[in-house]
C-alpha cells in the first residue's frame, strides 16, 4: 500500500484519499468500535471511535514516521528481512521461528514508539 500521502499537506486531495484508505484498513481491527489514533495529538496512545480518529487525522495530521501500521494490524513486512535477519532466522530451530518473528515485530514496534515519543512526548 502506498503511504506517500502521509507526507502530503493535510488539505491536499492525495492526503484525503490516503486517510480514507487508512481508515478502511484500520477499521477492520477496531475493538469495541475504537482504534488507536495516529494523529499528531494522540500519537496512537488514545483510542477513539473510527469517526473521531478520521477527524483527528484530517485536522491534526498523521504521524510522519508511522509507516508500518503495527497498532492497526499491519504485520512487519519483508522490508525488515535483511541479510542479517535471514541469517539469524536460518540459525534458529524451526520451533523458534515464530518467536523470532514476534521478537522482531516487538522490536519494530519499540522503534515506532520511540519515534512517537520524540514527536509527541
N, CA, C and O atoms as a GROMACS GRO file, in nm:
protein
  484
    1UNK      N    1   0.084  -0.117   0.000
    1UNK     CA    2   0.000   0.000   0.000
    1UNK      C    3   0.089   0.124   0.000
    1UNK      O    4   0.184   0.134   0.078
    2UNK      N    5   0.058   0.217  -0.087
    2UNK     CA    6   0.134   0.341  -0.097
    2UNK      C    7   0.101   0.431   0.022
    2UNK      O    8  -0.016   0.459   0.049
    3UNK      N    9   0.204   0.475   0.090
    3UNK     CA   10   0.183   0.560   0.208
    3UNK      C   11   0.248   0.697   0.193
    3UNK      O   12   0.269   0.769   0.290
    4UNK      N   13   0.278   0.733   0.069
    4UNK     CA   14   0.340   0.862   0.043
    4UNK      C   15   0.249   0.978   0.083
    4UNK      O   16   0.297   1.088   0.110
    5UNK      N   17   0.120   0.953   0.087
    5UNK     CA   18   0.023   1.057   0.124
    5UNK      C   19   0.048   1.113   0.262
    5UNK      O   20   0.010   1.227   0.291
    6UNK      N   21   0.114   1.036   0.349
    6UNK     CA   22   0.138   1.080   0.486
    6UNK      C   23   0.218   1.210   0.487
    6UNK      O   24   0.202   1.293   0.577
    7UNK      N   25   0.305   1.228   0.388
    7UNK     CA   26   0.390   1.348   0.382
    7UNK      C   27   0.325   1.464   0.307
    7UNK      O   28   0.380   1.574   0.301
    8UNK      N   29   0.209   1.439   0.250
    8UNK     CA   30   0.139   1.544   0.174
    8UNK      C   31   0.074   1.645   0.268
    8UNK      O   32   0.047   1.613   0.384
    9UNK      N   33   0.048   1.766   0.219
    9UNK     CA   34  -0.026   1.864   0.301
    9UNK      C   35  -0.164   1.811   0.335
    9UNK      O   36  -0.228   1.746   0.253
   10UNK      N   37  -0.211   1.839   0.456
   10UNK     CA   38  -0.338   1.784   0.503
   10UNK      C   39  -0.457   1.830   0.420
   10UNK      O   40  -0.562   1.765   0.422
   11UNK      N   41  -0.446   1.939   0.349
   11UNK     CA   42  -0.556   1.990   0.266
   11UNK      C   43  -0.555   1.931   0.125
   11UNK      O   44  -0.649   1.953   0.049
   12UNK      N   45  -0.451   1.858   0.090
   12UNK     CA   46  -0.440   1.805  -0.047
   12UNK      C   47  -0.535   1.689  -0.070
   12UNK      O   48  -0.573   1.619   0.024
   13UNK      N   49  -0.572   1.669  -0.194
   13UNK     CA   50  -0.660   1.558  -0.230
   13UNK      C   51  -0.590   1.424  -0.205
   13UNK      O   52  -0.654   1.329  -0.160
   14UNK      N   53  -0.461   1.418  -0.233
   14UNK     CA   54  -0.385   1.293  -0.210
   14UNK      C   55  -0.389   1.254  -0.063
   14UNK      O   56  -0.402   1.136  -0.030
   15UNK      N   57  -0.376   1.352   0.026
   15UNK     CA   58  -0.381   1.326   0.169
   15UNK      C   59  -0.518   1.273   0.209
   15UNK      O   60  -0.528   1.174   0.282
   16UNK      N   61  -0.622   1.337   0.162
   16UNK     CA   62  -0.758   1.297   0.197
   16UNK      C   63  -0.790   1.156   0.147
   16UNK      O   64  -0.853   1.078   0.218
   17UNK      N   65  -0.746   1.124   0.026
   17UNK     CA   66  -0.767   0.989  -0.028
   17UNK      C   67  -0.688   0.888   0.055
   17UNK      O   68  -0.738   0.778   0.082
   18UNK      N   69  -0.566   0.924   0.094
   18UNK     CA   70  -0.483   0.836   0.178
   18UNK      C   71  -0.547   0.810   0.314
   18UNK      O   72  -0.542   0.699   0.365
   19UNK      N   73  -0.605   0.914   0.372
   19UNK     CA   74  -0.673   0.899   0.501
   19UNK      C   75  -0.791   0.802   0.487
   19UNK      O   76  -0.812   0.717   0.573
   20UNK      N   77  -0.865   0.814   0.380
   20UNK     CA   78  -0.978   0.722   0.356
   20UNK      C   79  -0.928   0.579   0.345
   20UNK      O   80  -0.988   0.487   0.401
   21UNK      N   81  -0.818   0.560   0.274
   21UNK     CA   82  -0.758   0.427   0.258
   21UNK      C   83  -0.714   0.372   0.394
   21UNK      O   84  -0.738   0.256   0.425
   22UNK      N   85  -0.648   0.456   0.474
   22UNK     CA   86  -0.604   0.414   0.607
   22UNK      C   87  -0.724   0.376   0.693
   22UNK      O   88  -0.721   0.273   0.761
   23UNK      N   89  -0.828   0.455   0.689
   23UNK     CA   90  -0.945   0.429   0.773
   23UNK      C   91  -1.012   0.296   0.736
   23UNK      O   92  -1.056   0.222   0.823
   24UNK      N   93  -1.019   0.267   0.607
   24UNK     CA   94  -1.075   0.137   0.565
   24UNK      C   95  -0.990   0.023   0.620
   24UNK      O   96  -1.042  -0.077   0.668
   25UNK      N   97  -0.858   0.039   0.611
   25UNK     CA   98  -0.767  -0.064   0.660
   25UNK      C   99  -0.777  -0.077   0.812
   25UNK      O  100  -0.791  -0.187   0.864
   26UNK      N  101  -0.770   0.035   0.882
   26UNK     CA  102  -0.764   0.034   1.028
   26UNK      C  103  -0.895  -0.007   1.092
   26UNK      O  104  -0.895  -0.068   1.199
   27UNK      N  105  -1.006   0.024   1.030
   27UNK     CA  106  -1.136  -0.005   1.092
   27UNK      C  107  -1.160  -0.156   1.105
   27UNK      O  108  -1.241  -0.199   1.187
   28UNK      N  109  -1.090  -0.233   1.026
   28UNK     CA  110  -1.103  -0.380   1.035
   28UNK      C  111  -1.056  -0.430   1.171
   28UNK      O  112  -1.105  -0.532   1.221
   29UNK      N  113  -0.961  -0.359   1.231
   29UNK     CA  114  -0.903  -0.402   1.359
   29UNK      C  115  -0.970  -0.336   1.479
   29UNK      O  116  -0.921  -0.350   1.592
   30UNK      N  117  -1.079  -0.266   1.457
   30UNK     CA  118  -1.146  -0.196   1.568
   30UNK      C  119  -1.187  -0.293   1.678
   30UNK      O  120  -1.237  -0.403   1.651
   31UNK      N  121  -1.164  -0.251   1.802
   31UNK     CA  122  -1.206  -0.328   1.919
   31UNK      C  123  -1.312  -0.246   1.989
   31UNK      O  124  -1.287  -0.134   2.034
   32UNK      N  125  -1.430  -0.302   1.998
   32UNK     CA  126  -1.545  -0.232   2.054
   32UNK      C  127  -1.565  -0.097   1.987
   32UNK      O  128  -1.600   0.002   2.051
   33UNK      N  129  -1.543  -0.094   1.855
   33UNK     CA  130  -1.566   0.025   1.775
   33UNK      C  131  -1.458   0.132   1.784
   33UNK      O  132  -1.475   0.242   1.732
   34UNK      N  133  -1.345   0.101   1.851
   34UNK     CA  134  -1.239   0.201   1.865
   34UNK      C  135  -1.107   0.150   1.808
   34UNK      O  136  -1.083   0.030   1.802
   35UNK      N  137  -1.023   0.245   1.767
   35UNK     CA  138  -0.888   0.215   1.719
   35UNK      C  139  -0.792   0.319   1.778
   35UNK      O  140  -0.834   0.428   1.816
   36UNK      N  141  -0.662   0.286   1.786
   36UNK     CA  142  -0.564   0.386   1.829
   36UNK      C  143  -0.562   0.501   1.727
   36UNK      O  144  -0.573   0.479   1.607
   37UNK      N  145  -0.548   0.621   1.776
   37UNK     CA  146  -0.549   0.739   1.689
   37UNK      C  147  -0.406   0.782   1.655
   37UNK      O  148  -0.331   0.823   1.744
   38UNK      N  149  -0.367   0.772   1.525
   38UNK     CA  150  -0.231   0.808   1.485
   38UNK      C  151  -0.215   0.954   1.446
   38UNK      O  152  -0.128   0.988   1.365
   39UNK      N  153  -0.298   1.042   1.502
   39UNK     CA  154  -0.280   1.184   1.472
   39UNK      C  155  -0.165   1.239   1.557
   39UNK      O  156  -0.119   1.174   1.651
   40UNK      N  157  -0.120   1.357   1.522
   40UNK     CA  158  -0.008   1.418   1.594
   40UNK      C  159  -0.041   1.453   1.738
   40UNK      O  160   0.048   1.470   1.820
   41UNK      N  161  -0.168   1.464   1.769
   41UNK     CA  162  -0.211   1.497   1.905
   41UNK      C  163  -0.217   1.372   1.993
   41UNK      O  164  -0.177   1.376   2.110
   42UNK      N  165  -0.267   1.261   1.938
   42UNK     CA  166  -0.289   1.139   2.018
   42UNK      C  167  -0.173   1.039   2.010
   42UNK      O  168  -0.152   0.964   2.105
   43UNK      N  169  -0.099   1.036   1.902
   43UNK     CA  170   0.022   0.952   1.888
   43UNK      C  171  -0.003   0.804   1.915
   43UNK      O  172   0.083   0.736   1.972
   44UNK      N  173  -0.118   0.752   1.876
   44UNK     CA  174  -0.154   0.612   1.900
   44UNK      C  175  -0.167   0.576   2.048
   44UNK      O  176  -0.177   0.458   2.082
   45UNK      N  177  -0.168   0.675   2.134
   45UNK     CA  178  -0.178   0.649   2.277
   45UNK      C  179  -0.322   0.651   2.326
   45UNK      O  180  -0.352   0.604   2.436
   46UNK      N  181  -0.412   0.705   2.245
   46UNK     CA  182  -0.554   0.712   2.281
   46UNK      C  183  -0.636   0.638   2.176
   46UNK      O  184  -0.603   0.637   2.058
   47UNK      N  185  -0.743   0.575   2.222
   47UNK     CA  186  -0.836   0.504   2.134
   47UNK      C  187  -0.964   0.585   2.122
   47UNK      O  188  -1.016   0.638   2.220
   48UNK      N  189  -1.012   0.594   1.999
   48UNK     CA  190  -1.136   0.665   1.972
   48UNK      C  191  -1.218   0.586   1.872
   48UNK      O  192  -1.169   0.493   1.808
   49UNK      N  193  -1.344   0.624   1.860
   49UNK     CA  194  -1.429   0.569   1.754
   49UNK      C  195  -1.367   0.605   1.619
   49UNK      O  196  -1.300   0.708   1.606
   50UNK      N  197  -1.388   0.521   1.520
   50UNK     CA  198  -1.328   0.543   1.388
   50UNK      C  199  -1.359   0.682   1.332
   50UNK      O  200  -1.272   0.744   1.270
   51UNK      N  201  -1.481   0.730   1.353
   51UNK     CA  202  -1.519   0.862   1.301
   51UNK      C  203  -1.436   0.973   1.366
   51UNK      O  204  -1.399   1.070   1.301
   52UNK      N  205  -1.408   0.958   1.495
   52UNK     CA  206  -1.328   1.057   1.567
   52UNK      C  207  -1.184   1.053   1.517
   52UNK      O  208  -1.123   1.158   1.492
   53UNK      N  209  -1.130   0.933   1.501
   53UNK     CA  210  -0.993   0.919   1.450
   53UNK      C  211  -0.982   0.982   1.312
   53UNK      O  212  -0.886   1.053   1.282
   54UNK      N  213  -1.080   0.957   1.227
   54UNK     CA  214  -1.082   1.016   1.093
   54UNK      C  215  -1.071   1.168   1.101
   54UNK      O  216  -0.991   1.229   1.031
   55UNK      N  217  -1.152   1.228   1.186
   55UNK     CA  218  -1.147   1.373   1.204
   55UNK      C  219  -1.014   1.422   1.258
   55UNK      O  220  -0.961   1.523   1.213
   56UNK      N  221  -0.961   1.351   1.356
   56UNK     CA  222  -0.832   1.389   1.414
   56UNK      C  223  -0.722   1.390   1.308
   56UNK      O  224  -0.642   1.483   1.302
   57UNK      N  225  -0.719   1.286   1.225
   57UNK     CA  226  -0.614   1.277   1.123
   57UNK      C  227  -0.627   1.392   1.023
   57UNK      O  228  -0.526   1.448   0.980
   58UNK      N  229  -0.750   1.427   0.988
   58UNK     CA  230  -0.770   1.537   0.894
   58UNK      C  231  -0.732   1.672   0.954
   58UNK      O  232  -0.676   1.758   0.886
   59UNK      N  233  -0.761   1.690   1.082
   59UNK     CA  234  -0.736   1.819   1.148
   59UNK      C  235  -0.593   1.832   1.200
   59UNK      O  236  -0.528   1.934   1.177
   60UNK      N  237  -0.544   1.729   1.268
   60UNK     CA  238  -0.414   1.738   1.336
   60UNK      C  239  -0.298   1.682   1.254
   60UNK      O  240  -0.182   1.711   1.285
   61UNK      N  241  -0.326   1.605   1.151
   61UNK     CA  242  -0.221   1.542   1.071
   61UNK      C  243  -0.190   1.401   1.120
   61UNK      O  244  -0.233   1.361   1.228
   62UNK      N  245  -0.116   1.328   1.040
   62UNK     CA  246  -0.083   1.188   1.064
   62UNK      C  247   0.063   1.178   1.107
   62UNK      O  248   0.148   1.249   1.053
   63UNK      N  249   0.093   1.092   1.203
   63UNK     CA  250   0.231   1.075   1.249
   63UNK      C  251   0.322   1.045   1.130
   63UNK      O  252   0.301   0.945   1.061
   64UNK      N  253   0.421   1.129   1.103
   64UNK     CA  254   0.502   1.112   0.982
   64UNK      C  255   0.585   0.984   0.979
   64UNK      O  256   0.609   0.931   0.870
   65UNK      N  257   0.628   0.932   1.091
   65UNK     CA  258   0.711   0.812   1.092
   65UNK      C  259   0.632   0.683   1.104
   65UNK      O  260   0.690   0.574   1.105
   66UNK      N  261   0.502   0.692   1.112
   66UNK     CA  262   0.418   0.574   1.132
   66UNK      C  263   0.380   0.515   0.997
   66UNK      O  264   0.269   0.536   0.947
   67UNK      N  265   0.474   0.442   0.938
   67UNK     CA  266   0.452   0.386   0.806
   67UNK      C  267   0.431   0.235   0.807
   67UNK      O  268   0.389   0.178   0.706
   68UNK      N  269   0.460   0.170   0.916
   68UNK     CA  270   0.423   0.031   0.936
   68UNK      C  271   0.318   0.033   1.045
   68UNK      O  272   0.349   0.054   1.163
   69UNK      N  273   0.194   0.011   1.006
   69UNK     CA  274   0.080   0.034   1.095
   69UNK      C  275   0.059  -0.081   1.192
   69UNK      O  276  -0.046  -0.147   1.189
   70UNK      N  277   0.157  -0.106   1.276
   70UNK     CA  278   0.152  -0.218   1.369
   70UNK      C  279   0.040  -0.204   1.471
   70UNK      O  280  -0.013  -0.305   1.518
   71UNK      N  281   0.004  -0.082   1.507
   71UNK     CA  282  -0.106  -0.062   1.602
   71UNK      C  283  -0.242  -0.083   1.537
   71UNK      O  284  -0.345  -0.083   1.604
   72UNK      N  285  -0.240  -0.103   1.406
   72UNK     CA  286  -0.365  -0.119   1.331
   72UNK      C  287  -0.366  -0.249   1.252
   72UNK      O  288  -0.436  -0.261   1.151
   73UNK      N  289  -0.288  -0.346   1.298
   73UNK     CA  290  -0.296  -0.480   1.241
   73UNK      C  291  -0.196  -0.513   1.132
   73UNK      O  292  -0.191  -0.628   1.087
   74UNK      N  293  -0.116  -0.418   1.090
   74UNK     CA  294  -0.019  -0.448   0.985
   74UNK      C  295   0.098  -0.524   1.045
   74UNK      O  296   0.155  -0.483   1.146
   75UNK      N  297   0.133  -0.634   0.983
   75UNK     CA  298   0.246  -0.712   1.030
   75UNK      C  299   0.375  -0.654   0.974
   75UNK      O  300   0.375  -0.588   0.870
   76UNK      N  301   0.484  -0.679   1.043
   76UNK     CA  302   0.614  -0.635   0.996
   76UNK      C  303   0.638  -0.704   0.863
   76UNK      O  304   0.631  -0.826   0.853
   77UNK      N  305   0.666  -0.625   0.762
   77UNK     CA  306   0.677  -0.679   0.626
   77UNK      C  307   0.818  -0.726   0.594
   77UNK      O  308   0.909  -0.720   0.677
   78UNK      N  309   0.831  -0.773   0.472
   78UNK     CA  310   0.959  -0.826   0.426
   78UNK      C  311   1.065  -0.717   0.415
   78UNK      O  312   1.183  -0.747   0.394
   79UNK      N  313   1.026  -0.590   0.429
   79UNK     CA  314   1.127  -0.484   0.424
   79UNK      C  315   1.228  -0.498   0.539
   79UNK      O  316   1.336  -0.440   0.535
   80UNK      N  317   1.189  -0.576   0.642
   80UNK     CA  318   1.279  -0.597   0.754
   80UNK      C  319   1.356  -0.729   0.741
   80UNK      O  320   1.429  -0.767   0.832
   81UNK      N  321   1.339  -0.797   0.628
   81UNK     CA  322   1.412  -0.921   0.604
   81UNK      C  323   1.548  -0.888   0.545
   81UNK      O  324   1.574  -0.912   0.427
   82UNK      N  325   1.632  -0.833   0.628
   82UNK     CA  326   1.767  -0.800   0.585
   82UNK      C  327   1.850  -0.928   0.582
   82UNK      O  328   1.810  -1.028   0.640
   83UNK      N  329   1.966  -0.926   0.515
   83UNK     CA  330   2.051  -1.044   0.515
   83UNK      C  331   2.084  -1.092   0.657
   83UNK      O  332   2.089  -1.213   0.682
   84UNK      N  333   2.106  -0.998   0.749
   84UNK     CA  334   2.136  -1.036   0.887
   84UNK      C  335   2.018  -1.110   0.949
   84UNK      O  336   2.036  -1.213   1.013
   85UNK      N  337   1.897  -1.055   0.932
   85UNK     CA  338   1.778  -1.118   0.988
   85UNK      C  339   1.758  -1.257   0.928
   85UNK      O  340   1.724  -1.351   1.000
   86UNK      N  341   1.779  -1.270   0.797
   86UNK     CA  342   1.763  -1.401   0.733
   86UNK      C  343   1.865  -1.501   0.786
   86UNK      O  344   1.833  -1.618   0.808
   87UNK      N  345   1.988  -1.453   0.809
   87UNK     CA  346   2.092  -1.541   0.863
   87UNK      C  347   2.054  -1.586   1.003
   87UNK      O  348   2.070  -1.703   1.038
   88UNK      N  349   2.004  -1.492   1.083
   88UNK     CA  350   1.963  -1.526   1.219
   88UNK      C  351   1.846  -1.624   1.218
   88UNK      O  352   1.840  -1.716   1.299
   89UNK      N  353   1.752  -1.605   1.126
   89UNK     CA  354   1.639  -1.696   1.116
   89UNK      C  355   1.684  -1.835   1.078
   89UNK      O  356   1.631  -1.934   1.129
   90UNK      N  357   1.783  -1.845   0.989
   90UNK     CA  358   1.829  -1.976   0.946
   90UNK      C  359   1.902  -2.050   1.059
   90UNK      O  360   1.910  -2.173   1.058
   91UNK      N  361   1.955  -1.976   1.156
   91UNK     CA  362   2.024  -2.038   1.269
   91UNK      C  363   1.929  -2.084   1.379
   91UNK      O  364   1.966  -2.165   1.464
   92UNK      N  365   1.807  -2.032   1.377
   92UNK     CA  366   1.713  -2.073   1.481
   92UNK      C  367   1.650  -2.205   1.444
   92UNK      O  368   1.641  -2.242   1.327
   93UNK      N  369   1.607  -2.275   1.544
   93UNK     CA  370   1.538  -2.402   1.521
   93UNK      C  371   1.399  -2.371   1.469
   93UNK      O  372   1.342  -2.266   1.501
   94UNK      N  373   1.341  -2.462   1.387
   94UNK     CA  374   1.208  -2.436   1.332
   94UNK      C  375   1.104  -2.399   1.437
   94UNK      O  376   1.019  -2.314   1.410
   95UNK      N  377   1.109  -2.458   1.555
   95UNK     CA  378   1.009  -2.425   1.656
   95UNK      C  379   1.026  -2.282   1.708
   95UNK      O  380   0.934  -2.228   1.770
   96UNK      N  381   1.143  -2.222   1.685
   96UNK     CA  382   1.168  -2.087   1.735
   96UNK      C  383   1.145  -1.980   1.630
   96UNK      O  384   1.155  -1.861   1.661
   97UNK      N  385   1.114  -2.018   1.507
   97UNK     CA  386   1.096  -1.916   1.403
   97UNK      C  387   0.984  -1.819   1.438
   97UNK      O  388   0.997  -1.699   1.416
   98UNK      N  389   0.876  -1.870   1.492
   98UNK     CA  390   0.766  -1.782   1.530
   98UNK      C  391   0.811  -1.684   1.637
   98UNK      O  392   0.779  -1.565   1.631
   99UNK      N  393   0.886  -1.733   1.736
   99UNK     CA  394   0.935  -1.645   1.842
   99UNK      C  395   1.025  -1.537   1.786
   99UNK      O  396   1.020  -1.422   1.832
  100UNK      N  397   1.108  -1.572   1.687
  100UNK     CA  398   1.198  -1.474   1.628
  100UNK      C  399   1.118  -1.365   1.558
  100UNK      O  400   1.148  -1.247   1.570
  101UNK      N  401   1.014  -1.405   1.484
  101UNK     CA  402   0.932  -1.306   1.414
  101UNK      C  403   0.858  -1.218   1.513
  101UNK      O  404   0.847  -1.097   1.491
  102UNK      N  405   0.807  -1.274   1.620
  102UNK     CA  406   0.739  -1.196   1.722
  102UNK      C  407   0.835  -1.097   1.786
  102UNK      O  408   0.801  -0.980   1.806
  103UNK      N  409   0.956  -1.142   1.817
  103UNK     CA  410   1.056  -1.054   1.877
  103UNK      C  411   1.091  -0.941   1.780
  103UNK      O  412   1.106  -0.826   1.821
  104UNK      N  413   1.104  -0.974   1.652
  104UNK     CA  414   1.134  -0.872   1.552
  104UNK      C  415   1.022  -0.770   1.542
  104UNK      O  416   1.048  -0.650   1.531
  105UNK      N  417   0.898  -0.817   1.545
  105UNK     CA  418   0.783  -0.727   1.538
  105UNK      C  419   0.779  -0.637   1.662
  105UNK      O  420   0.748  -0.518   1.652
  106UNK      N  421   0.809  -0.694   1.778
  106UNK     CA  422   0.810  -0.613   1.901
  106UNK      C  423   0.920  -0.508   1.894
  106UNK      O  424   0.902  -0.396   1.941
  107UNK      N  425   1.035  -0.546   1.836
  107UNK     CA  426   1.146  -0.451   1.824
  107UNK      C  427   1.105  -0.335   1.733
  107UNK      O  428   1.130  -0.219   1.765
  108UNK      N  429   1.042  -0.366   1.619
  108UNK     CA  430   0.998  -0.261   1.528
  108UNK      C  431   0.894  -0.175   1.598
  108UNK      O  432   0.895  -0.052   1.584
  109UNK      N  433   0.804  -0.237   1.672
  109UNK     CA  434   0.705  -0.161   1.748
  109UNK      C  435   0.771  -0.068   1.848
  109UNK      O  436   0.727   0.045   1.868
  110UNK      N  437   0.878  -0.116   1.912
  110UNK     CA  438   0.951  -0.034   2.008
  110UNK      C  439   1.014   0.086   1.937
  110UNK      O  440   1.009   0.198   1.988
  111UNK      N  441   1.073   0.063   1.820
  111UNK     CA  442   1.132   0.173   1.744
  111UNK      C  443   1.025   0.275   1.704
  111UNK      O  444   1.048   0.395   1.712
  112UNK      N  445   0.908   0.224   1.662
  112UNK     CA  446   0.798   0.315   1.629
  112UNK      C  447   0.760   0.397   1.752
  112UNK      O  448   0.737   0.518   1.740
  113UNK      N  449   0.753   0.334   1.869
  113UNK     CA  450   0.716   0.404   1.991
  113UNK      C  451   0.816   0.513   2.025
  113UNK      O  452   0.778   0.622   2.068
  114UNK      N  453   0.944   0.485   2.006
  114UNK     CA  454   1.047   0.585   2.033
  114UNK      C  455   1.027   0.705   1.944
  114UNK      O  456   1.035   0.819   1.990
  115UNK      N  457   0.999   0.683   1.814
  115UNK     CA  458   0.977   0.795   1.725
  115UNK      C  459   0.851   0.872   1.763
  115UNK      O  460   0.848   0.994   1.749
  116UNK      N  461   0.746   0.804   1.812
  116UNK     CA  462   0.624   0.872   1.854
  116UNK      C  463   0.654   0.962   1.973
  116UNK      O  464   0.611   1.077   1.977
  117UNK      N  465   0.728   0.908   2.072
  117UNK     CA  466   0.752   0.986   2.191
  117UNK      C  467   0.841   1.106   2.162
  117UNK      O  468   0.831   1.209   2.228
  118UNK      N  469   0.929   1.094   2.063
  118UNK     CA  470   1.010   1.209   2.027
  118UNK      C  471   0.924   1.317   1.961
  118UNK      O  472   0.953   1.436   1.973
  119UNK      N  473   0.818   1.275   1.890
  119UNK     CA  474   0.726   1.371   1.830
  119UNK      C  475   0.619   1.417   1.927
  119UNK      O  476   0.578   1.534   1.924
  120UNK      N  477   0.574   1.327   2.013
  120UNK     CA  478   0.457   1.354   2.095
  120UNK      C  479   0.487   1.371   2.243
  120UNK      O  480   0.399   1.415   2.318
  121UNK      N  481   0.604   1.339   2.286
  121UNK     CA  482   0.634   1.341   2.427
  121UNK      C  483   0.675   1.473   2.473
  121UNK      O  484   0.704   1.491   2.591
   0.00000   0.00000   0.00000
